[in-house]
Amino acid sequence: MTTSTASLRTGMLPVDDTALSLTDTRGAGVPVVYLNGSYCGHRPWRPVISELGSGWRHITYDERARGRSRRSADYSFEACLRDLDAVVEATGVERPLLVGWSYGAALAVHWADRNPDRVLGVVSVDGAVPYGITGEEARARIRRLFGRMRPLLPLLRPFGLSARMSADQHAEINIEINEICAALGPVLDRATYPVRYVLATGGNLGGGREEMERMRTSLDPVLARNPHLRVSAKVASNHSRILRKDFRAVAEAVREIAATPGRGAR
């Protein structure tokens, strides 16, 4: 890791057989760790970080093979949880507030479930709901989708919409996260830390508006069972545009958790 200014720390963090591109503003405020979508780097978080301002400690990183991070032989969900472990250890933060979008939201609640006394809370941006398309038919559908996208993936990479992976690897990550999310109910039921959801309303690539709404409403029974989970906002944008269009709602959910009685920085 290298220090580029008096406060900004940036560099490559070795983990397993890869290295992660990591940036830490090293501010004196509440530490916020941002967890990205399935295939993108940390750039989509810039509007949220700008909205929150310098009074927070902002920590962003690119998961393996995303953004500027290096390739790996292991792109599993467990590997990405190890990446988060390494980031928390390397930065030395205590009780971070985890903010995850899509795939990153599932990472956030799983890490918090394993470390409930080490987390301030979780903001889930259109993710971490107990819904996934599973079974052989769903797996075949996902593989066909990424097979059709094979020529486009290198073109999408500069825009943060794909990773430095093959089409098959993209598909297997999607299959795995669907199965993990389908089994999220017990994880959410166990949450003793605050979780605030910012939910979109529109459709998404590979999932129309109706299917995405079924996904989001799957959260309702969990909300009824566990008072630690709440919807902070339901916004007009869709899944892919939510950080760009509704960054203020995400920032407000972060502030909401930081202001929760008994959850402030220690």
N, C-alpha and C positions, 0 to 999 in steps of 0.2 A: 504494500500500500504506500502511496505517496501523498504528501500534503502540497496542494497547489496554491492555497492562500492561507491566511491566518486561521480560517475556520473550516474551509472545505477540504475534505479528505476523499481522495478518489484513487482507484487502482484496481488491480486484479487480485482476487482472493482464491488461493488454491483449495479445492475440495475434491476428494477422490481422484479421478483421472482427468479432471477438468479445472477450469478457473473461471470465477464469476466476476463480471464487471460491477464494481460496487462504488457508490457515492454516499458520503455521510456529511451532512452540513455541520455536525458537531455543535448545534445550537444548545442553549441551556434549558430549553423548554421540554415538554413531554416528547419522548422519542416515538416517532411514527415510522413503522416499517411497511412499505408498500409492496404488494404481491401482485404480479402481473397476470394477464390472461394466458391462455394455453400456449400461444406461439409468439407473443410479442415481447419486446423489451420494456424498459421503464418509461419511455418518452410520453406515453399517454397520461401519466400522472402530473405532468407539468402544470396544467391549469389548476388542479387541486392544490398543489404545493404553493403556487403563486397566490391563490385565494387565501390560504391559511397564513402565509407570510413567514417572517423570520423568527417568530416567537416560539417555534417548534423545532425539534431535532428531526429532520427529514432524512430517512435512510432508504435508498432505492438500489436495486440490483437487477441484473438480467439473469434469469434462470439459465441453466446449461443449454447451449446451442441457440439461445435467444439473444437478440441484440448483439452486444460485443463479447458475450461470454463464449467460451470455447466448447467444442463438441465433446461428447462423452460416449461411452459404450452403454450407458444406463440412463434412460429418460423416464423412468417410472415415477409414480407419485411419491413413493418412499424416498427416492433419490432427491426429489425436490424438497421433501421435508428435511432431509439431511443438509441441503443447501441453506435452508432457513436456520437450522441449528447453528451452522457455521457462521452465518451472518450475525446472529445474536451474540455468539461467543466472541467473534472478532471485534465487534463494535463495543462490547462490554455493557450494553444497555440492560437495565433492569426494568421489568414490567412494561415492555413496549405495547403500544397500541397498534394492532395489526389492521391494515386496510387492504382488502383483497377484491379484485374484480374477476368475476367468472371463475376460472380455474383457481386463481389466487385466493378467492373467498373460501373455497373448499380447503385449500392449504391452511388458511388462517384458522378455521374452526377445528381442524384436526390437530394442528400444533397446540392450540389453546386447550383442547381436550386432554392432551398428554402433559400439558404444563399449566394447569389452571391457576396455580399460585404465582406464576411468572408473567402473566399477561394482564394488561390493564383492561382490555376489551377488544372487540372485533367490529369493524365496519365492513359489511358485505355488500358489494356493489353488483347487483343482479347475478347473484350466485349463492352457493351454499344453501340450496333448497333441496328437500328430500325427493328428488325426481330425476330419473334418468331413463333413457331408452336402452333396454337390455334384451338379451336373447340373440339367437343366431340371425334372425331376420334383421334386427337392428344393427348387428355387427356387419352384416353384408351391405346394408344401406350406407353405413359410414364408410366402408372400404370403397364402394362404388363412387361416392361423392369425392373422396380424395383422389381416387384414380382419375376421375374427370378433371380434377384441378391440377394434376401433375405438371402440365406445361406452365401453369400460371404461378406456381409456388415461388420459383426464383424471382419472378417479376414483382410479386407481392412483398418480398423480403425487405426491400428498402423502406417500405411504408409501415413496417412493423406488423404485418398481417400474416407472416409465416416465419418459420424458424429454419435454421441450417440443418434440416433433416430431410429424409426422403419422404415421398408421399405415403409410403407404408408406415413409417414411423409417426407421421402426423395422425394417421388413422388410428393406430394402436393407442396413442395418448388419448384420443377422443373416446375410444371404446372404454378404456380404463376409467376415465373420469366419470363417464355415464354410470358405470357400475358402482363407483364409490359414492356418487351423489344419490343414487337410488337407495343406498343403505345408510344415509346420513341421519335418519330419525333418532336413533339412540344417542348419537354424538350430540345432537342439538338438545335432546332431553336432559343430558347431563350438565349442560352449561350452567355454571354458577357465576359467570362473568357477563357483563352486558354485551349483547350483540345487537347492532342496529343495521337494518336493511334499507338500502336505497334500491328500489325496483323500477325497471323500465316498463313500458307498456307495449312496445312494438315488436315486430317479428325479428328474425335473425337469419343469417346464411345457414341453410340446412334445417331451419325450423320456422314455420310460418307463425303469424300472430296467434292463431288459435292454440297451437301446440305450446308456444312460449307462455301463453296465459295459463294453460294447464300446469306447466312447470311452476309458475309463480304461486298459484293458488294451492299447490301442494304444501306450502308453508303454513297455511291457516290452522290446521290441527295442532301443529307444534307451537305456534304462537299462543293458542288457547291453553296449552299444557304448561308452558314455561314462561313466567313473567319476566325473566331476564332477557327475552327476545322480543324486539319490537320493530315495526316498520317505521323508520324515520321519515321516509318520503316515497311516494310513487310518482314518477316523472313521465313526461310525454315522449321522451326519446326512446330509441330502440337499444338493443344490447350492445351493438358495436359503437354507437355514438354517445353513450351515456356519460363517459368521462369528459368528452369534448363539449357536449351540450348542457350537461347538468352538474358540472363540477362544484357549483355553489351548494347544491343539496348534499353532495358527498362531504364537502368541508364542514357543513353544519352538523352532519352526523358525527364527525370526528370531535367537534367541539362539545356535542351533547354527551359523548362518553367521557371526555376529560372532565366535564362538569358534574358527572354523576357522583352523589355523595359517597364518600368512602373509597372512591376510585382514583383520586388525584395522585400526582407524583409523590413518591416517598423519598 
